[in-house]
Each structure stands twice: as structure tokens, then as C-alpha cells.
Amino acid sequence: MSSLALRDAIYERSLLLADRFRVIRTIDIAAACFPERTFKAALTAAQRAVRGLVKADLLRRYRTDRFQTVYGLTQRGVDWLADHGHDAASSVRRVSDMTNPEHRLWAQFLVICAWARGLDAVTEAELLQRLNATARPGSTKSAQAATTQGYITVDVHRHGAAVRKHLRPDAIAYEDRGGGAAWFEVDRSKRGSDRQADLAALIGAIGSKLADGKVLRRVVVMCKSERIERDALRIIEQLAAEANEKVLMEGRQHIRRYDDGVYEIWTAVPFKRADGRTALVDERIGHVIVQMLPTWLPKVRIDASNKWSTDGWFEDNYLPYKRPPTTGRWEAPVSPLWSVNESAVEGADG
């Protein structure tokens, strides 16, 4: 009975994931249900769950044009969730029409990884829904439009001119300490000049308030290839060279390299002394982090044929991003199924 309760808890969490994101991978279930385990153990458990879900026709398997295996929620899966007190909608028709959902898959994977660290996190589409839901009914149409268009407004410098532009993240995570936000960019292709300028402007906005009053503390650029990673690092190094030549004062930033792919953002903030005089004190206000998307993890095989690394899982301080030691390493994830596991153990002991 206890093992059935645990199985149902895994099924419920997996199906709710499919309902929320409409399309999922096995690695999403591994991160959502088993983040406290080593990667091979988490993947083994997730594969076992997926086999059961597909066999019961609760999830349906599809193959994308890029040869990725993905899953959609069936009507039987919807009925199963209804029996367990959840409203849901089938996604198989939508998933069957998807040709290359890679970008959305990685964005939602980062969100799931943030959940595993105990953070509130949403994708771009979910963020827009939140902003629309919180827009005040009495506000003007232009104000509501501004809220839904972007999460931050920046001055983008192109060809010697500054253009005001609304930017939105691919995913966003909120950290409890100080109400800061980590902004995720999923870079699957090389940035053109316009998107490079957008990234530069976004980095310059670290420390600024977002549309909902949260403060942008981290910009995380997740790169699909080493070439894309080098381009992102080059943009940051160029910004650092330009900014660090100027005297650090209020309203200006310095960018200091802390580690491979990790940069600290500093500015000067006013500090009132005991004698009433005001002085400027250097203060770190955030980070820019550039790292590779763990594209190798979905390719790992449990059997002896595996040739892919399992590095980059939760125990490696890698997901949802490399946290600098100065802010404290990530704490180990706790099983979201812990209470069910505990009941199963107690039942076995009884």
C-alpha cells in the first residue's frame, strides 16, 4: 500500500508537470521528483516512472525533428488527475505539432531546477500571465500594455543612438534573500548585433527594479555551444573594459571577473556617516554568470554504452546556475516526495 502511494505521488507530480508545461522530457521528471539523488539514480527512477505512465496511456511519447523524445498529457492522464482532485487539459494534439521545442524545454528545465532549490520560478509565458493578472483594473490601457510588453525597460545603444526597449527573460527565479531576481537567457544560437546590444543593456540594468518591484540581481546566460559562450564572455569583457576605465561613482558600474564565467557587478552607494556627512562606498549589487547548458545530461544512458558525462547535476553546484561561493553554495535539494517516502518507510516498519 505504501509503495502504491509513493508511485501515485510520482505519477501525480509528473502529470501536473506535463499539464503545466504541455510538453516534458524524462530529465524534467528526474529534476522535479528526484533532485536529491545522483543523476544516474534520478534518471533511472524517472525512466521507470515514464515507462509506467506511457504504458498506462497517461503520457504519450513523441519524437521531434531534432530527434528529441518528448511527452504530452493524454485524456486518460487528464482523467487520472481529475480523480486526484486536479483540473487539467490534454496536450497531445499540441505536442504532436511541435517540431523543435528545444528552447522552451531548456527554459522550463531551468525553472524546475530552481524549484528544486526552493525558489519561486516561472517561464516567460507564465511571467506575462502573472503581470497581466496583477495589472490594476483602474490603470490606463497604455500602462497595462507597458506591463505586459516587458519585464524591464532599458536603453539599448545601437549605432551611436540609444533606443528604449522592453525586455523579457526566458525564465526568472526569485531568491528569498533581499527579494532579488535571477534572469535567465537561453542562448541556442549566436546573437546578432541587436541581441548583443540587448544583453549589454540588460547587464547594465543589474541592480534596477523590475516591473513588479523585484530587483534584478543576476543575469544568467546559458549557452548551447562553446562558440556562443565565447561570444557572451566577449560582450561582458568589452563592457568591463569600458566601464572600469571610469571612476566608480553612484550610477556607474564596474564589472570584476570572479571566476570562469562569473562576474561581479559593483557600484558606489551613498553611506551616511555618524557626523552627518555622506560618503560613497563600493558595494556588490549582483552577478553575471555565463555557463553551458547541460545538453549532455539528456544523452546519458544508464547501461554500459554510455559515453556522456553526468557532471552538472545538482550536487555539482551547477543548476539552475553556478552560485559564487561569496553568496554561499546551493544547499542540497530535499526530496519533494519526502513525506510520502517517510510514510512508506513507516508502513514497511509496521
C-alpha positions in Angstrom: 0.0 0.0 0.0 2.8 2.4 0.9 4.7 1.7 -2.4 1.5 2.4 -4.3 1.1 5.7 -2.5 4.7 6.6 -3.5 4.1 5.6 -7.1 0.9 7.7 -7.2 2.8 10.7 -5.8 5.4 10.4 -8.5 2.7 10.0 -11.2 0.8 13.0 -9.8 3.8 15.2 -9.8 4.8 14.1 -13.3 1.4 14.6 -14.8 1.0 18.0 -13.2 4.3 18.9 -14.8 3.0 17.8 -18.2 -0.2 19.8 -17.7 1.7 22.9 -16.7 4.3 22.9 -19.4 2.3 21.0 -22.0 5.5 19.1 -23.2 8.1 17.5 -21.0 11.2 15.2 -21.1 12.3 12.4 -18.8 15.0 14.7 -17.4 12.2 17.1 -16.3 10.7 14.4 -14.2 14.1 13.5 -12.8 14.7 17.1 -11.6 11.1 17.5 -10.4 10.8 14.2 -8.5 14.3 13.1 -7.6 16.7 16.1 -7.3 18.3 14.8 -4.1 19.6 11.7 -5.9 22.7 11.3 -8.0 22.0 11.9 -11.7 22.1 8.2 -12.7 19.8 7.3 -9.8 17.4 10.1 -10.6 17.4 9.2 -14.3 16.8 5.6 -13.5 13.8 6.4 -11.3 12.4 8.9 -13.9 12.7 6.4 -16.7 10.9 3.8 -14.6 8.1 6.3 -13.9 7.8 7.3 -17.6 7.6 3.7 -18.7 4.7 3.2 -16.3 3.0 6.5 -17.4 3.2 5.6 -21.1 2.1 2.0 -20.6 -1.0 3.3 -18.7 -1.5 5.8 -21.6 -1.3 8.7 -19.1 1.5 10.2 -21.2 2.2 9.8 -24.9 5.6 9.7 -26.5 6.7 11.8 -29.5 9.9 12.3 -31.4 10.8 15.9 -32.5 12.5 16.9 -35.8 15.7 17.2 -33.8 15.3 13.6 -32.5 14.3 14.6 -29.0 11.9 12.3 -27.2 9.2 14.3 -25.5 5.9 13.5 -23.8 2.4 15.0 -23.8 -0.6 14.6 -21.4 -3.3 12.3 -22.7 -7.0 12.5 -22.0 -6.6 9.5 -19.8 -3.9 11.4 -17.9 -6.4 14.3 -17.5 -9.0 11.9 -16.1 -6.4 10.4 -13.7 -5.6 13.9 -12.4 -9.3 14.7 -12.1 -9.7 11.6 -9.9 -6.9 13.0 -7.7 -8.6 16.5 -7.4 -6.8 18.4 -10.2 -8.2 20.2 -13.3 -6.1 19.6 -16.4 -6.2 19.7 -20.2 -4.8 17.2 -22.7 -1.7 18.4 -24.6 -1.1 15.6 -27.1 -2.5 17.4 -30.1 -0.3 20.4 -29.4 2.8 18.3 -28.8 2.3 16.3 -32.0 2.5 19.6 -33.9 5.8 20.7 -32.3 8.8 20.4 -34.5 11.6 21.8 -32.3 10.6 22.9 -28.8 14.2 22.9 -27.6 14.2 26.5 -26.4 11.1 26.1 -24.3 12.3 22.7 -23.0 15.5 24.2 -21.6 13.8 27.3 -20.2 11.3 25.2 -18.3 14.1 22.8 -17.1 15.8 25.8 -15.5 12.6 26.7 -13.8 12.2 23.1 -12.5 15.8 23.2 -11.2 15.1 26.5 -9.4 12.1 24.8 -7.7 14.4 22.1 -6.5 16.5 24.7 -4.8 13.4 26.1 -3.1 12.9 29.1 -5.3 9.8 30.5 -6.9 10.4 30.5 -10.7 8.4 30.8 -13.9 8.9 30.8 -17.7 8.4 33.9 -19.8 4.8 32.9 -20.7 4.0 32.3 -17.1 5.6 35.6 -16.1 3.4 37.5 -18.6 0.3 35.8 -17.1 1.4 37.0 -13.6 2.0 40.5 -14.8 -1.4 40.7 -16.6 -3.1 39.2 -13.5 -1.6 41.8 -11.2 -2.2 44.8 -13.5 -4.5 47.2 -11.7 -8.0 47.3 -13.1 -8.1 51.1 -12.9 -4.8 51.7 -14.7 -4.8 53.1 -18.2 -4.5 50.9 -21.3 -1.1 52.2 -22.1 0.1 51.4 -18.5 -1.3 47.9 -18.8 0.3 47.5 -22.2 3.7 48.6 -20.8 3.3 46.0 -18.1 2.6 43.1 -20.4 5.2 44.2 -23.1 8.3 43.8 -20.9 9.7 43.0 -17.5 12.3 45.7 -17.6 12.8 48.8 -19.8 16.4 49.6 -20.8 18.4 52.0 -23.0 19.8 49.9 -25.8 22.8 51.6 -27.6 23.0 50.9 -31.3 24.9 52.8 -34.0 25.6 55.7 -31.6 22.0 56.2 -30.5 20.0 55.0 -27.5 16.7 53.2 -28.0 14.2 52.4 -25.2 13.3 48.8 -25.3 11.2 46.3 -23.3 13.0 43.1 -22.4 11.6 39.8 -21.1 13.5 36.8 -19.7 13.3 33.2 -21.0 12.9 32.3 -17.3 13.1 34.1 -14.0 13.8 32.9 -10.5 13.3 34.7 -7.2 15.7 34.4 -4.3 14.4 35.0 -0.8 17.5 36.9 0.2 16.7 40.6 -0.4 13.9 40.0 -2.9 16.4 39.6 -5.8 15.7 38.0 -9.1 17.8 35.8 -11.4 17.1 36.4 -15.1 17.8 33.5 -17.4 18.7 33.8 -21.1 18.8 30.6 -23.1 21.1 31.1 -26.0 20.8 28.3 -28.5 22.2 30.4 -31.4 24.7 33.1 -32.0 23.5 36.6 -31.1 23.3 39.1 -33.8 24.3 42.7 -33.2 20.8 43.7 -32.0 20.6 40.9 -29.4 24.2 41.6 -28.3 23.2 45.2 -27.6 20.1 43.9 -25.7 22.4 41.7 -23.5 24.8 44.6 -22.8 21.8 46.8 -21.8 20.4 44.1 -19.6 23.8 43.7 -17.8 23.9 47.4 -17.3 20.4 47.2 -15.6 21.6 44.9 -12.8 20.6 46.5 -9.5 17.5 48.1 -11.1 13.9 47.4 -10.3 11.8 45.1 -12.5 8.1 45.7 -13.4 6.9 44.0 -10.3 9.2 45.8 -7.9 11.7 43.0 -7.6 15.4 43.8 -8.0 17.5 42.4 -10.8 20.5 40.7 -9.1 21.7 38.2 -11.5 21.8 37.7 -15.3 22.5 34.1 -16.2 23.3 33.3 -19.8 23.0 29.6 -20.6 24.8 28.7 -23.8 24.3 25.7 -26.1 27.8 25.8 -27.6 31.3 26.9 -26.7 31.2 29.5 -29.5 28.0 31.0 -28.1 29.7 31.0 -24.7 32.8 32.8 -26.0 30.6 35.5 -27.7 28.7 36.1 -24.4 32.0 36.4 -22.5 33.4 38.8 -25.1 30.4 41.1 -24.6 31.0 41.1 -20.9 34.7 41.7 -21.2 34.1 44.6 -23.5 31.6 46.2 -21.1 34.1 45.7 -18.3 36.9 47.4 -20.2 34.8 50.4 -21.0 33.2 50.7 -17.5 36.3 50.0 -15.4 38.2 52.9 -17.0 35.8 55.3 -15.4 35.8 56.3 -11.7 33.3 54.2 -9.8 30.5 56.5 -8.5 26.8 56.4 -7.9 25.0 55.4 -11.1 28.1 53.7 -12.6 29.2 50.1 -12.6 32.4 48.2 -12.5 32.5 44.6 -13.7 35.0 42.4 -11.9 35.8 38.8 -13.0 35.4 36.5 -10.1 35.9 33.1 -11.7 35.4 31.3 -15.1 32.2 32.7 -16.4 31.3 34.5 -13.2 31.5 38.3 -12.9 30.6 40.6 -10.0 28.8 43.9 -10.6 29.9 46.7 -8.3 28.7 50.3 -7.9 29.2 53.1 -5.4 26.3 53.7 -3.0 25.8 56.7 -0.6 26.6 55.9 3.1 25.7 58.4 5.8 28.4 58.8 8.5 27.8 59.4 12.1 28.9 63.0 11.7 26.2 63.6 9.1 28.5 63.6 6.1 27.8 61.3 3.2 30.4 59.1 1.6 30.3 56.7 -1.3 31.0 53.0 -0.5 31.7 50.3 -3.1 29.0 47.6 -3.0 28.5 44.4 -5.0 25.0 44.6 -6.4 24.8 41.4 -8.5 26.4 39.0 -10.9 26.6 38.0 -14.5 27.0 34.2 -15.0 27.8 32.5 -18.3 27.8 28.7 -18.5 26.9 25.9 -20.8 23.5 24.4 -21.0 23.9 20.8 -19.7 23.0 19.4 -23.1 24.9 16.2 -22.4 22.6 15.2 -19.5 19.6 14.1 -21.6 22.0 12.0 -23.7 23.3 9.9 -20.7 22.5 6.2 -20.9 22.3 4.0 -17.8 23.9 1.0 -19.4 27.5 0.3 -20.4 27.1 2.1 -23.7 27.0 5.5 -22.0 29.7 7.9 -23.2 28.3 11.1 -21.8 29.3 12.9 -18.6 27.0 13.1 -15.6 28.6 16.3 -14.4 26.5 19.3 -13.9 23.7 17.8 -11.8 22.6 19.4 -8.5 25.4 18.1 -6.3 27.9 20.0 -8.6 26.5 23.5 -7.7 25.7 23.8 -11.4 21.9 24.1 -11.6 20.0 26.3 -12.1 23.3 28.3 -12.2 26.7 28.2 -10.7 26.4 30.0 -7.4 29.5 32.0 -6.5 31.0 31.0 -3.1 30.7 34.6 -1.9 26.9 34.2 -1.9 27.0 30.7 -0.5 26.8 27.5 -2.4 23.5 25.9 -3.1 22.1 23.7 -0.4 21.4 20.1 -1.3 17.9 19.6 -2.6 15.4 17.9 -0.4 13.1 15.3 -1.9 9.7 16.7 -2.8 8.4 13.2 -2.1 9.9 13.1 1.4 6.7 12.9 3.3 5.5 10.1 1.1 8.8 8.3 1.4 8.6 8.6 5.2 5.1 7.1 5.2 6.3 4.3 3.0 9.2 3.6 5.5 6.9 3.7 8.4 4.5 1.3 6.7 7.3 -1.1 5.9 8.5 -1.0 9.5 4.9 -1.7 10.7 
